[in-house]
Amino acid sequence: MLQHDVELKRFDLHTNKVLKRDFYKDRVVTACPLCGSTWHIKYGFYNGIQRYKCKVCEKTFSRTTNSLWNYSKKNTRTWLEFTELMTENKTLKFCAEKLNISIGTAFYWRHKILKALSIDSIPDSLSGVVHIGKVIVKENFKGCRDAEILAEATPRENIWVIGAKGQEDTMFIKPIFKHHWNKVAFNEKVYFKIEKNSYIAAYGDSNINSVAMRHNKSKYIKVEKEYRIKYLWPNLKKWLSIFHGVASKYLKRYLSFFIIMNLDKGLDYMDLIYDRLFEGNRFIKTDEIRVMNSLF
C-alpha cells in the first residue's frame, strides 16, 4: 500500500541528505582531523558521504568531520537559509523567528560562520598602490553579564583598527593595538605585509603619513582615491550599527565579514558557502565561542 507523505517530512529529510552529500562530495581529506596522521584508508560510506579510518589512532572520520556544520542537529536547508539571511544583514531576532530556532542558536551559528570566514580573510601581502587608513573605536563590553560594572571600573580604551587595500581584490581591516599609536605593533602586523616596491597612500593620520613618507622615499605618485579606505569610519560605523554594537572580543570576526561584503567581487550566499565556508577545518565548538577571545 502506498503511504502518503502529506507534510513532506520524508521528502525534506531526503533533500537535506542530498544537499549535504553534494556540498561535501569534492572536499579533500589529506590528514586525520583527530591526530593529524596522513595514514588512513577508505572505510565505506554514510549517507553517501565517504568515510575514512586512521591507521594511527584508529578513529573513523568523514569528509564532513570538523566542517562548519559538524555535529549540528539542524538540517542543511536551515543552515543555507540562515547563511542567506546573514548576507542580507538580518538581525538575530529576525533569523530566529524566520527559521524557528532560538536566538541563542542564531547567535552561535552567526559566530561559527564568522569564525570560518576569519580564517583566510587577511591577505598575505599587499602590493601596488597600498591605501592605508585607521579607525579608532571605543572598547565595547556588550554581552558581558557585568558590562555596566566593568565599564565603570575599567575606562573604555581606544582600539586602533587599521585598514589597507592593495591592487588585489583583498583588504586588510583588523584591530591592531590599544591606547595610542604603537609603531612596533604596526610594523609587525601591517607593514611587513607591504611589498618593498609598492607605494603607500595614507589617509587621515600623521603616524601613517610618516610611515608612508619613509617607505616612498620622497617619491610622489598621483593616485586615485580608494574610498573604501578613505571613508572607512563612516562605512564601518553604519555597518556595525546593524548589529546594535559589537563586543570588542568579537570585533576581529565581524571585520572579516565586513571585508568580504566590501570586495569588488560580488558574492551571494551560495558563493560564500562554496568559496569560503567548506574548505579546510572550519569547525568551532560552542564552548569556544563563549570563552573570551583575544582581540588581537
ABEGO torsion letter per residue (X at the ends): XBBBBAAGAAAAAAAAAAAAAAAAAABBBABBAAAGBABBBBAEBBGGBBBBBBAAAGBBBBAABGBAABGBABBAAAAAAAAAAAAAGBBAAAAAAAAGBBAAAAAAAAAAAAAAAAAAABBABBBEBBBBBBBBBBBBABGBAAAAAAAAABBBBBBBBBBBBBABBBBBBBBABBGBBBAAAAAAAAAAABBAABBBBBBGBAAAAAAAAAAAGGBBBBBBBBAAAAAAAAAAAAAAAAAGEBBAAAAAAAAAAAAAAABABBBBAAAAAAAAAABEBABBBAAAAABBBBAX
